[in-house]
Amino acid sequence: IESSSKDYSSYLKRGNCYFELKKYEEAIKDFNKSIESSSKDYSSYFKRGNCYFELEKYEEAIKDFTQAIILDPKKEESFSLRGFSKSHLGFYKDAIKDLNRAFDLIFTEDENAYQTELFVVKGLSVNYRFKNRKYHEKLFLYRANSFFNLAKYSKALCDYKRLILFDRNNEFYRKRSKVVTM
């Protein structure tokens, strides 16, 4: 890489390899070099933010996801991960804003990117479109927990009910929705 030190993509690619190997500190070093070479690259900030998130350095993650959003405000992943980070720090109102923005971006994307599933629960049928089912489940969970922590129980309950649609056997979702309705 040293011979092409001006080529940010080499550092980005190696950083991605370190990230996949869960060597986050090494990945951060490469993403830093990638950013030094090209400060306008969305991916370098986003990936470095992911590393900070995995290392539970949420303040640093928020800074990188914010820069990624400035560079490409149409990527819902940046909003969702920034929202997750804010939730971990107890900034629930701001987390909800970011998670709502992520949902807005998800549902304005190309319709063909989604797998539609029909859920029927107690006579209620609901269509949900999924690009990545586990990812969407995580979005609902973080938003539900943020609502819960703000004592906005009716909104939390709506998201917990959605989560039960994702996984009817998940005891946490069922117990949390019962607590909210008490």
Backbone torsions as a table, in degrees:
resi	resn	phi	psi	omega
1	ILE	NA	-31.5	-176.1
2	GLU	-56.7	-35.0	-178.7
3	SER	-68.5	-21.5	179.0
4	SER	-119.0	45.5	-173.4
5	SER	-61.7	-18.6	178.0
6	LYS	-84.5	-9.2	-177.6
7	ASP	-91.8	99.4	-177.4
8	TYR	-62.4	-29.0	-174.4
9	SER	-65.3	-29.6	177.6
10	SER	-65.3	-43.8	177.2
11	TYR	-66.2	-39.5	179.3
12	LEU	-61.5	-45.1	-179.7
13	LYS	-64.5	-44.5	179.4
14	ARG	-67.2	-38.9	176.0
15	GLY	-59.1	-40.2	177.2
16	ASN	-62.3	-39.2	177.5
17	CYS	-63.5	-46.3	177.6
18	TYR	-60.4	-40.1	179.7
19	PHE	-60.8	-47.0	-179.7
20	GLU	-62.5	-29.5	177.9
21	LEU	-85.2	1.8	-179.0
22	LYS	64.1	27.7	174.4
23	LYS	-98.9	73.1	-169.5
24	TYR	-66.9	-37.8	179.8
25	GLU	-63.9	-41.8	177.1
26	GLU	-65.4	-40.9	179.0
27	ALA	-61.8	-42.3	179.8
28	ILE	-58.9	-41.3	179.0
29	LYS	-58.9	-43.8	179.4
30	ASP	-70.5	-38.5	177.5
31	PHE	-66.2	-33.5	174.6
32	ASN	-60.1	-45.1	179.8
33	LYS	-67.1	-36.5	176.9
34	SER	-62.8	-42.4	179.6
35	ILE	-68.1	-38.1	176.9
36	GLU	-60.0	-37.6	-178.6
37	SER	-79.7	-30.4	-178.7
38	SER	-149.7	93.3	-175.8
39	SER	-75.4	-1.8	-179.1
40	LYS	-104.6	13.0	-177.4
41	ASP	-91.1	112.7	178.8
42	TYR	-55.4	-47.7	-172.8
43	SER	-59.8	-38.2	-178.5
44	SER	-64.3	-43.7	178.5
45	TYR	-68.3	-42.9	-179.1
46	PHE	-62.1	-46.9	-178.1
47	LYS	-67.6	-39.6	177.6
48	ARG	-65.1	-38.7	175.1
49	GLY	-59.2	-39.9	176.0
50	ASN	-60.6	-41.8	178.3
51	CYS	-61.7	-47.9	179.1
52	TYR	-60.6	-38.8	178.0
53	PHE	-61.0	-47.2	-179.6
54	GLU	-63.1	-30.8	178.6
55	LEU	-86.5	3.8	-179.6
56	GLU	61.4	31.9	173.7
57	LYS	-100.4	74.1	-168.2
58	TYR	-68.7	-33.8	178.8
59	GLU	-64.0	-43.5	177.2
60	GLU	-65.2	-39.5	178.6
61	ALA	-60.6	-44.3	-179.7
62	ILE	-59.9	-42.2	179.1
63	LYS	-60.2	-44.9	-178.8
64	ASP	-70.3	-39.8	178.2
65	PHE	-66.1	-34.2	176.8
66	THR	-64.1	-44.3	178.1
67	GLN	-65.0	-39.0	177.2
68	ALA	-61.8	-39.5	178.6
69	ILE	-65.3	-39.7	177.4
70	ILE	-60.7	-41.4	-177.9
71	LEU	-75.1	-32.5	178.2
72	ASP	-149.6	88.8	-175.5
73	PRO	-74.0	4.6	-179.2
74	LYS	-104.5	8.7	179.7
75	LYS	-97.1	109.7	-176.2
76	GLU	-66.9	-26.1	-178.5
77	GLU	-60.6	-36.2	179.4
78	SER	-66.1	-41.6	178.7
79	PHE	-66.6	-41.9	-177.4
80	SER	-66.8	-45.1	-178.8
81	LEU	-70.2	-32.1	174.2
82	ARG	-67.0	-38.8	176.4
83	GLY	-63.7	-42.0	177.2
84	PHE	-60.5	-43.9	-179.7
85	SER	-62.3	-44.6	179.3
86	LYS	-63.3	-38.3	178.3
87	SER	-62.5	-42.4	178.4
88	HIS	-61.1	-30.8	-179.7
89	LEU	-88.6	-1.6	178.5
90	GLY	86.9	11.5	177.2
91	PHE	-90.9	69.2	-169.2
92	TYR	-67.2	-40.6	179.6
93	LYS	-61.8	-46.0	178.7
94	ASP	-66.9	-36.0	177.6
95	ALA	-61.4	-45.2	-179.7
96	ILE	-61.8	-40.6	177.9
97	LYS	-59.4	-46.1	179.6
98	ASP	-66.1	-41.6	-179.6
99	LEU	-67.4	-37.6	175.9
100	ASN	-63.7	-40.2	177.9
101	ARG	-64.1	-39.9	177.1
102	ALA	-60.6	-44.9	177.3
103	PHE	-61.4	-41.6	178.0
104	ASP	-57.8	-45.5	-179.6
105	LEU	-67.7	-38.2	179.1
106	ILE	-60.5	-45.4	-173.7
107	PHE	-87.7	6.2	171.1
108	THR	-109.5	1.3	177.7
109	GLU	-74.7	178.6	179.1
110	ASP	-56.7	123.6	-179.1
111	GLU	-57.9	-31.0	-176.6
112	ASN	-72.1	-11.7	-179.3
113	ALA	-78.9	-4.5	-172.2
114	TYR	-111.3	148.1	170.7
115	GLN	-101.3	123.1	-179.8
116	THR	-91.9	133.7	177.6
117	GLU	-127.6	141.5	177.7
118	LEU	-104.0	126.3	176.1
119	PHE	-110.2	139.9	174.1
120	VAL	-126.5	118.4	179.8
121	VAL	-132.5	118.4	178.9
122	LYS	48.1	46.8	176.4
123	GLY	81.4	-6.6	179.6
124	LEU	-94.5	120.5	177.6
125	SER	-106.9	135.7	-177.0
126	VAL	-136.8	133.3	173.6
127	ASN	-96.6	129.0	173.2
128	TYR	-122.7	140.8	177.3
129	ARG	-105.1	130.2	-177.2
130	PHE	-120.8	131.0	168.7
131	LYS	-93.7	-41.3	178.3
132	ASN	-147.9	102.3	-171.2
133	ARG	-57.0	-46.5	-179.3
134	LYS	-64.1	-38.6	178.8
135	TYR	-63.9	-45.8	179.0
136	HIS	-65.0	-38.2	177.2
137	GLU	-59.7	-42.4	179.7
138	LYS	-64.7	-38.9	177.2
139	LEU	-60.2	-47.8	178.9
140	PHE	-62.7	-39.6	-178.0
141	LEU	-65.1	-47.5	179.7
142	TYR	-63.4	-40.2	179.9
143	ARG	-68.3	-42.4	178.7
144	ALA	-60.6	-45.2	179.6
145	ASN	-65.3	-36.1	177.4
146	SER	-65.5	-45.5	175.6
147	PHE	-58.8	-44.5	-179.4
148	PHE	-58.8	-45.8	-179.2
149	ASN	-67.9	-20.3	174.9
150	LEU	-93.4	5.9	-178.4
151	ALA	61.9	29.7	173.6
152	LYS	-97.6	73.1	-168.1
153	TYR	-68.5	-35.0	-179.1
154	SER	-66.3	-37.7	177.6
155	LYS	-71.4	-38.9	177.2
156	ALA	-61.5	-43.2	-179.0
157	LEU	-59.9	-41.1	178.0
158	CYS	-57.8	-44.9	-179.8
159	ASP	-71.6	-36.3	176.7
160	TYR	-64.3	-36.7	176.6
161	LYS	-64.4	-39.0	176.2
162	ARG	-62.6	-40.1	179.8
163	LEU	-64.3	-36.0	176.5
164	ILE	-63.5	-34.0	175.8
165	LEU	-63.6	-35.3	177.4
166	PHE	-66.9	-42.9	-173.1
167	ASP	-145.6	91.9	-176.2
168	ARG	-64.2	-20.1	-176.8
169	ASN	-96.0	1.1	-177.7
170	ASN	-77.9	112.0	-176.7
171	GLU	-65.8	-35.7	179.9
172	PHE	-59.4	-47.6	-179.3
173	TYR	-60.5	-43.8	-178.8
174	ARG	-65.5	-46.1	179.9
175	LYS	-64.4	-42.5	-178.8
176	ARG	-64.6	-39.8	179.6
177	SER	-68.5	-31.3	175.3
178	LYS	-68.2	-39.8	178.3
179	VAL	-61.8	-41.6	-178.2
180	VAL	-64.9	-36.1	-176.5
181	THR	-82.5	-8.6	-178.7
182	MET	-76.2	NA	NA
